[in-house]
Amino acid sequence: MPEPFTLLLLPGLLCDADVWEPEMAALGGAAACRVADYRHATSIGAMAELALRGAPPRFALAGHSMGGRVALEIVRRSPERVARLALLDTGYQPRAPGAAGEEEARQRRRFVELARTQGMRAMGEEWLRGMVHPDRLADRTLMDRMLAMIERQKLEDYQGQIGALLDRPDAVAVLGRIACPTLVACGRQDTWSPPARHEGMAALIPGCRLDIFERCGHMSTLERPDAVVASLRRWLECRTPS
C-alpha cells in the first residue's frame, strides 16, 4: 500500500472487536487497525458520531452487518475523511413499509424477548442458526467463539441496537456519491443480507468491486476469514483516484 492507513473497523449487531480479530491479525502490517466501540448507542447516527470522534482525520473504513450501515452514515456525514470503504454483509435501505416492515420488527423483538427471558447465550444459540452457513453449525470452536461474544453483550445495549436498526436511515442516495475505492462483499449463503442485495448496492457505487465468499453465511469475518482477508488486502492495495 503506497501510504500508511488507519483502518477503522465497525462491528455489527451483537458483536465486538473479536468479530474482526482474524482480519486485524492478518492485516496489521498493511494498516493500523482500530475497532470502533458504539455498543451503547441507540441510533445509527449516534454510532457514526462515536466512530468519527475516535478516528483520525482520514482513514480507511470497513463495516460488517450493522457496521456497514454505520459506515454509510459516516460517508454521508464526513465523506472527505473516508479514503476507502468496504461494506460486508450489510444493507442500505430503510425498514420496509407495511406488513414486511412489521414482520421484521416482530422477528427482531422476539429475539430481544428471548434474551430477556432466557439470557443472551440462549438467544444467540437460536439467532446464529440463521446467521452462519448450515455446515458450520456443528463447528463448536466457531460457534462457541460467537456465543461467547454474544454473551458479553448487555441486554440493554442489544435493545438499543435493535431500535437503531428498526429506525435505520435510507442510504440509497449516499451510494451514488461515494468517490473512494469501494468494496462490497458478502457470503454466498448469507440469507439475511443476500448476494442480490449486494449486487444492487455495488451497481449504484461508481467503480465498486463486488466479492462473494463461497460456502459462507452472514458472519463472514469469522466464518471465512482467509477469504475476507484476501478481499480486504486487494481493496487496501488498490490505487486511490488521483
N, C-alpha and C positions, 0 to 999 in steps of 0.2 A: 504494500500500500504506500502511495507516494508521500503521504503526510500522516502524522500521528492523529488518532481519533480517540475521543471518549465514545464508547458505545453504551448508550443508555438503554437498559433492558426493562421492559414493562410486563409484569406478571398478569395473569388472568384471574378469573373468579376462583376463590378458594386457594390461591397459590401464593407462594412467597419466593424468595431468591432461589430456593432449591430447584424450582422448575427450570431455571436457566443454568444450573451448575455444570452440566456436561459441556455446554457451549462456552461458558466462561473459562473452563479449564482448557479447552482446545484453542480458543481464540485469544488467550491472554497475551500472546506475542504479537498479535496484529492490532489490538486495540486495548485501551484501558477500560475494562468492563465495569459497569456500575448498575445496580438494580434499584429502581425507584420503589419506595415504600409509601403507598397511599391506601393501605388497607382500612384505615378508619374513615375515609371519605365516603360521602353518600351521594355523590353525583359524578358523572364523567368529567364535567368541567372542573370540579374541585380536585379530582385526581390529576388532571392535566396541570393545574396550577401548582400542586405539590411537587410533581415531577419536574416542572420547569424551575421551581425555586431552588432545587438542589442540583441543577445541571449547569455545566459550563456555558459560555456564550454561544458555542457552536458544537454540535455533536451528531453522531450517527444514532439512529433511533430504531429499535425493534420492539414490536409488541406482539404478544401472543394472546389470542382469545379476547377477553375484555380489554387486555392491554393494547390490542390493535385499535380498538375504539378510542382508547385514551390517546394513542399515538396520532390518530387522525384529528382529534381535538387539539393536540399540541400544534399540528401543522396548521389548523385553522387560525389559531391564536398567534403563533410565532413562526411562520414559515421560514423566515430568514435565519433562524437558528438551527434548522434541521439540514444537515449536509447530505444525508441519505436516509432512506426509510425502508423498513421491512415489516410486512403485515402478515402474520401467521395465524391460520385457523380462526378467522375473525369475520367481521361483517361491517357494513357501513350504513344500513338502513335503519330507520326507527322501528319501534314495535308496530306491527300491522294493525290497522283499524279493525273494528268489528270482532267477529267470532274468533278469527285466527289470533288476534292480539289477546283476547280474553283467555283463550286456551293456553297461550304461552304464560300468561300471568298465573293461571291456575297451576300449571305444572311447576313453575318456579316456587310458588308459595307452598306447594305440597312438600317440596324438599326442605324448605325452611321449617315447616311444622314438624317434619320428621327429625330434623336436627334438634329442635326444641324439646321434643318428647323422648327421643331415643339417643341423642348425642351426635356429635359431629362425625365420629367414625362410622356409626351405623348408617347415617345418611350418606357418607362417602361411599360405602360399600354398594349401595344401590345406584347412586349417581354415576359412579365410574363405569357401570355396566354399559351405559350408552356413550361413554366418552373415549374408550380405547378400542382398538381392534379386537374382535372376539377371540382371536388366537392368543392374545396376551393376558386374558383374564385369569389364566392358570399360572402365570408368571408371578410367583409370590414375591420375588425380590422387587419387581417393578410395582406391583400392587401395594405392597407394604410401604414402599417409599412414598407413594402418592397418598396413601391413607394417613401416614404419619404427618405429612404436610397439611392435609385437610384437618386433622385432629388438632394441629397447632393453632388453627384459626378460631377466633371467638365468634359466638353466635351473633352478637350484636353487629360485628363487622360484616358477617355474611348477610345479615338482613339489610344492612346499608348498601352493600354491593348489589344485591338483588333489586333494591329500589332504584339504584343508579342505572341498571341495565333495562329495567322496565320503562324508565323515563329517558332512555338514551337519545341523543340528538341525531338528526338526519345529517349524514356526512357526504351525501352524494355530490353536493356542489364542491366539496373540498377536493375530490379525486381529480377533476379536470384541471385544477390549479397547481397540482404537485409538479415541481420543476427540478427535483433532485433524483439521482438514481434510486429506483424503487424496485423492491422485490415483493411479490405476493406469492404465498405458498401455503399448502395445506396437505393433510393426509388424504390419500385416495378414498379411504373408508371413513372419513370424518362425516358422520351423519348429522351433527349439529350445525356445522359450518361447511357444507359440502363443496366439492370442486366447482360445480356450476356457479356458485356464488362468487368464488374467487376468479373464475374466468370472466364473469361480468365485471368484477371490480378492476381486474387488470386491463380490460378493454377500455376503461374510462380514464386510465392513467397514462399520460404520454410516455412512450419508451419503456413501459414496465416489463419486467421479467416475471414469468409465471413458472413456478416449480411445483410438482406434485410428488409427495413422498409415498412410495408404494407400500402396501401392507401396513397401513398406519391410520389410526383414528385421530381424534381431536387433540390428544396430548402429545403432539409430535416431538416437542423438545426432549421429552423423556422416553417416548416410545422408539423413536428413530433418531437418536442424537447424531450419529455419524452422517446421515443424510442431511439433517438440518445444518450441521457444522459445515459440510461441503457447500451447501447452498449459500449460507451466510458468508463464507470465505470468498466465494465468487463475487458476491454483492459488495463486500468490503473492498475488494481489489479492483473493481471496475472503475474506469476513469470517470471523474466528475466532469460535467459540462464546463467548457472554458468561458 
